[in-house]
Amino acid sequence: MDEREWMNDPALEGIDKSKLAFLEKLVIKSSSMTQKEMLPFLLSLSKLSRENNISFDKNEIQLIYSVIRKYSTPDDIAKMEKISSYFQ
């Protein structure tokens, strides 16, 4: 998946640019992590978002997730589903 392509999707026009910039940093940072490093990183996202004064409502999360899926490879989607299963 191109790390920037999904961010230009017209469906995301209603989401604040600072939120998208925050997500872009997270995507770039997490792209080089191993699976072992990923879980602690994901668990620290709450703290990172508070420090950056960023929060997402349920609709924004669902929209962003669906847009990212649209631009993802099957392998990326499998990773996303595995990661999201940790939080269910």
RARA-V775018 format. One line per field, one symbol per residue. ss: DSSP state (h for helix, s for strand, l for the rest). phi: phi as a letter, one per 30 degrees, with the letter a starting at -180 (. if undefined). burial: + if it has 9 or more other ideal C-beta (glycine too) atoms within 8 Angstrom, else -. Layout:
ss=???
phi=???
burial=???
//
This chain:
ss=llllhhhhlhhhllllhhhhhhhhhhhhhhllllhhhhhhhhhlhhhhhhhllllllhhhhhhhhhhhhhlllhhhhhhhhhhhhlll
phi=.ddceddcdedcedcedddddddedddddddcdddddddddddddedddddchcbbdeddddddedddeeccdeddddddddddddcc
burial=+---+++-+--+--+---++-+++-++-++--+----++-++--+--++----------++-+++++++-++---++--+--++----
//
